Amino acid sequence: MALNKLQKRTRIRMGIRNKISGTAEKPRLSVFKSNTGIYAQLIDDIKGHTLAFASSREIAKDATANVGISANVGKKLAERAKAQGIEVVVFDRGGYRYHGRVKALADGAREGGLKF
């Protein structure tokens, strides 16, 4: 039986989540993208808490998220993480391919000072 696009992404995402987990010292940087936006969170999986977040809705309220806006989301998340003393994270691409907006967000977070 052929899987649709969402089922394939969910399957890949669950495989990634079985392999990586975040802690308070080294949280998981989780990425979600929709057709219009991109969202990133730093998550402590042990406690189940979100430590920091950033989204394209904060950066450009009316614009659709593109590569430039995605890079700014990564920088904003890195800035918030630095304020909490977080420097090292584990990257969770959320089942998306590592190119385009996802890669731009990761590069923006690296520019902001996060290591992963």
Buried (B, 14 or more C-beta within 10 A) or exposed (E): EEEEEEEEBEEBBEEBBEEEBBEEEBBBBBBBBEEEBBBBBBBBBEEEEEBBBBBBBEBBEEEEBBBBBBBBBBBBBBBBBBEEEBBEBBBBBBBBEEEBBBBBBBBBBBEBEBEB
